[in-house]
Amino acid sequence: MIGAVADAAAIDPARPSRPLAEMPRLPGLYLINGFGARGIVWSALAGELLACLITGAPLPVAADLAGAVDPGRFLLRGRNRQPRSDRD
C-alpha cells in the first residue's frame, strides 16, 4: 500500500462508490506498507512513488498501477460489496 490514507468518515453514504481520485483523504497522512519478502527490491520504487504523490510531481509508474497500490482501494472494495443474506 502506497499513498494517502482515505477518510472513511467523510465518504457520502448516498454515493459510496466513487473513483479513487475523488475519494476524500486525511490531510498529510500517507502510508507505505506491505512489502513482504520483496521489500529490498520494491522499496526504491515505492519511495519514489510516495514522494511524487506527496509533492505532486509526475508519477514514476502509470496511473492505473499507482491506483493498484492505493490504500483507498480497500475502502472501496468494502463499500461496494453487497451484504450476504443468510440462507438456511
RORO-929248 format. One line per 8 residues: number of its first residue (from 1); their letters; for each residue x negated, y, z of N, C-alpha, C. Coordinates in steps of 0.02 Angstrom, whole numbers. Layout:
N
NUM = a = X:Y:Z:X:Y:Z:X:Y:Z ~ ...;
END
This chain:
88
1 = migavada = -42:-58:0:0:0:0:-45:61:0 ~ -31:105:-47:-70:166:-53:-22:223:-71 ~ -18:274:-29:22:331:-47:55:365:13 ~ 98:413:-2:134:450:50:189:405:80 ~ 198:411:145:247:370:180:317:401:169 ~ 364:359:151:433:381:139:468:399:204 ~ 513:447:200:552:469:258:620:435:254 ~ 628:380:289:690:340:286:749:380:313;
9 = aaidparp = 738:422:362:793:460:392:819:514:345 ~ 780:536:297:800:590:252:835:565:189 ~ 842:499:181:874:473:122:950:481:128 ~ 980:508:76:1052:519:74:1088:452:68 ~ 1131:434:117:1166:370:113:1211:365:52 ~ 1234:422:25:1277:420:-34:1236:404:-96 ~ 1171:413:-93:1128:399:-150:1066:361:-126 ~ 1074:299:-103:1017:262:-76:968:240:-129;
17 = srplaemp = 991:229:-190:947:206:-243:924:266:-284 ~ 859:279:-284:830:334:-320:761:315:-343 ~ 734:349:-393:666:335:-415:616:351:-360 ~ 560:317:-361:507:329:-311:485:401:-310 ~ 481:433:-368:457:502:-371:504:550:-335 ~ 568:533:-328:616:577:-295:626:560:-222 ~ 593:509:-197:602:488:-128:571:540:-80 ~ 608:559:-28:580:606:20:522:574:58;
25 = rlpglyli = 471:614:71:410:589:104:399:628:169 ~ 364:596:216:344:630:277:284:674:260 ~ 288:738:273:234:783:252:168:767:288 ~ 115:760:248:49:750:275:33:679:299 ~ 79:632:291:67:564:315:57:517:255 ~ -3:491:249:-20:445:194:-44:379:223 ~ -39:327:182:-55:260:204:-100:226:152 ~ -150:192:176:-190:148:133:-202:85:175;
33 = ngfgargi = -174:30:151:-171:-30:193:-161:-92:150 ~ -177:-150:178:-160:-213:147:-209:-239:96 ~ -274:-230:108:-323:-253:59:-335:-328:61 ~ -330:-358:118:-341:-429:124:-413:-448:107 ~ -421:-505:76:-488:-532:61:-524:-492:7 ~ -489:-451:-30:-521:-414:-85:-534:-341:-66 ~ -541:-326:-3:-550:-258:20:-611:-224:-8 ~ -667:-258:-12:-728:-229:-39:-718:-212:-113;
41 = vwsalage = -685:-254:-149:-676:-244:-221:-629:-185:-235 ~ -574:-181:-199:-523:-131:-213:-529:-66:-175 ~ -572:-62:-125:-574:-3:-82:-594:61:-119 ~ -640:57:-165:-662:118:-201:-605:145:-245 ~ -572:102:-282:-516:125:-324:-458:149:-281 ~ -444:114:-226:-389:134:-182:-404:202:-150 ~ -465:213:-130:-484:277:-101:-478:334:-151 ~ -499:320:-213:-492:370:-266:-418:386:-280;
49 = llaclitg = -377:334:-282:-305:344:-293:-275:386:-237 ~ -291:370:-175:-264:407:-119:-287:480:-121 ~ -350:491:-136:-375:560:-141:-338:599:-195 ~ -325:567:-251:-288:601:-306:-216:615:-286 ~ -185:569:-250:-116:580:-227:-112:638:-178 ~ -162:643:-134:-162:697:-85:-175:765:-117 ~ -222:767:-163:-242:831:-193:-202:851:-254 ~ -165:804:-283:-126:819:-343:-168:814:-407;
57 = aplpvaad = -226:785:-402:-269:775:-461:-241:720:-505 ~ -262:716:-568:-239:661:-611:-256:593:-581 ~ -209:546:-586:-219:480:-557:-270:439:-597 ~ -310:397:-562:-358:356:-597:-328:294:-629 ~ -264:282:-618:-228:225:-646:-162:251:-676 ~ -129:209:-715:-64:228:-744:-13:239:-688 ~ 36:281:-702:87:297:-652:126:236:-629 ~ 139:189:-674:176:128:-654:135:85:-607;
65 = lagavdpg = 69:85:-615:26:48:-568:24:83:-500 ~ 22:148:-500:24:185:-437:90:172:-401 ~ 144:168:-438:209:152:-409:212:82:-380 ~ 173:37:-409:173:-33:-386:141:-40:-317 ~ 100:8:-297:69:5:-231:97:58:-184 ~ 148:94:-205:179:147:-165:215:116:-105 ~ 202:141:-44:237:114:15:313:121:12 ~ 338:170:-25:410:181:-29:447:126:-65;
73 = rfllrgrn = 411:84:-102:446:31:-139:480:-19:-91 ~ 452:-28:-32:482:-73:16:548:-45:42 ~ 551:20:51:612:51:74:666:47:19 ~ 646:56:-43:694:49:-98:720:-22:-103 ~ 675:-69:-96:695:-139:-101:746:-156:-47 ~ 735:-132:13:781:-146:68:848:-114:59 ~ 850:-54:30:913:-18:20:952:-43:-40 ~ 918:-72:-89:952:-96:-149:982:-165:-141;
81 = rqprsdrd = 962:-200:-89:989:-267:-78:1060:-264:-53 ~ 1100:-309:-77:1169:-315:-54:1170:-361:7 ~ 1209:-345:57:1213:-390:115:1244:-456:95 ~ 1216:-509:123:1241:-577:108:1305:-588:148 ~ 1352:-620:116:1413:-639:153:1402:-709:181 ~ 1423:-718:242:1415:-784:274:1468:-831:248 ~ 1445:-886:220:1492:-937:195:1483:-1001:235 ~ 1537:-1033:249:1533:-1097:285:1531:-1155:239;
END
